[in-house]
Amino acid sequence: MWIKVILFASLFVLGTAFTLEDGVEVPRSLELLLDELKDRETRDQLTEECEGKPAEIAFIIDASRSIYSPDFTKGIDFLKHFVNIFQIGPNQVRIAAIAFGDVLNYKAAFGFGDFKTKQDVLAALERIEDAGARGWTTDTAKAIKYARTNFFSKARANVKKVAIVLTDGQSDNFPKTQAEAYLLKGGGVKSIAIGVGNKTKENELKAIASGSESVFKVNTYGALKSIINTLGFITCREITTAAPTTTTTTPPPKEEPCDGKAIDFNFVFDPAQMGMSGTEDAIRFIKTVVSSDDLNNGKVRVGTIAGPYPDMKGFRLNRYKSLIDISQHFDSYQRTNMAALITELHVEAFNKKNGGRPTASKVAVVFLKGKLNKPDLTISEAKLAKSKGIEIFVVNAGSLNHESVLHAIASGENDHILRAKSSGEIIEMARSLVNKICK
């Protein structure tokens, strides 16, 4: 009975929700009205769930020209409706926002401490809408970095931090976006990725987000309204838990990235031995290193040395006469002829004719997986390389060699051996290498 009372009371309040037909009041769209009532009830629950919980929430908004202007407006409206869920204030929820395309919209950006009322935050979001598109490409990495270094670096201590990335396509530099998202999440920020349309990539959204539950995909900007309640509940549950206490020590600023060092890098790996997934990890590692801001000083050169060598190729019908010979051929696939690759490293790779610079630091990164074919020869060649001033780091990507072999190849002790238990740690290893080189 009470449901009917609420329903007809709502019909009365809405006024235009019904028409007269043969003297009987008939709802114009009963289903639509029930949906609206259900949505209002959910919103009330959502508001109650979020009430009184402080948080720092930053919007990272794709504003590239690939987004149709009315769709961009729908995206901003979606964020405004999301803001309305929360109590906004200096001691409650604070909002920040940055829009991006190929450049950042610094003029319309605002930080956590810029606006103290909900009305002012909503007006600031409208100014982002009025500013419009920012180029045809999508520099998501730059926007995430800006949020990390300009918003969350000034966040309140012991308050939950949430970043919401809204985009309609893939970034123009996936490894750099992945690396920046890793740093953002490493700073205790819950990252939520929202992809709109069919140009977004699932793997990139997952790389940006803190987990699969933090990835949303919709077909159109108009469909964003269908996820607002779910997004609200996820965010409110996140800020329910107290944020961990952290102590941050800010290092003194450097005059130039990596102190302006000139570095010649050579990465050494054997795809035939690494396998497809291992080679993909090596490539991700290399891309992460070379896209690092610490090395972005215009003085870094990069080269690669990759196998396989002739013995790792296939064979013709008339090459082998016995099953033993064939078996031995395939056994060699499990061994890496790294000695030959390291010979090329110190004989050819750093030569002036190949781009080497006498005044630049020489750094080699050797990826090892499986069993070395000639460990003694490999160690001997590595010693020659080091005697020529080449600093060698070893990436242990599943090496089956004795620990002493790794130490003999690498420069120094454990600080020149990088280890990862899974491919998911490859970005962390790459960042670790940059830190070691730039220390």
Secondary structure as UniProt FT lines:
FT   HELIX           2..14
FT   TURN            16..17
FT   STRAND          18..21
FT   TURN            22..23
FT   STRAND          24..27
FT   HELIX           30..50
FT   TURN            51..52
FT   STRAND          55..62
FT   TURN            65..66
FT   HELIX           69..83
FT   TURN            84..85
FT   TURN            90..91
FT   STRAND          93..100
FT   TURN            106..108
FT   TURN            112..114
FT   HELIX           118..131
FT   HELIX           140..146
FT   HELIX           147..151
FT   HELIX           152..154
FT   TURN            157..158
FT   STRAND          161..167
FT   HELIX           174..186
FT   TURN            187..188
FT   STRAND          189..196
FT   TURN            198..199
FT   HELIX           202..208
FT   HELIX           212..214
FT   STRAND          215..218
FT   HELIX           221..227
FT   HELIX           228..240
FT   HELIX           257..260
FT   STRAND          263..269
FT   HELIX           271..290
FT   HELIX           293..295
FT   STRAND          300..306
FT   HELIX           310..312
FT   TURN            317..318
FT   HELIX           323..331
FT   HELIX           332..334
FT   STRAND          335..336
FT   HELIX           338..344
FT   HELIX           345..349
FT   HELIX           352..354
FT   TURN            358..359
FT   STRAND          361..372
FT   HELIX           375..387
FT   TURN            388..389
FT   STRAND          390..399
FT   HELIX           403..409
FT   HELIX           414..416
FT   STRAND          417..419
FT   HELIX           423..425
FT   HELIX           426..437
//
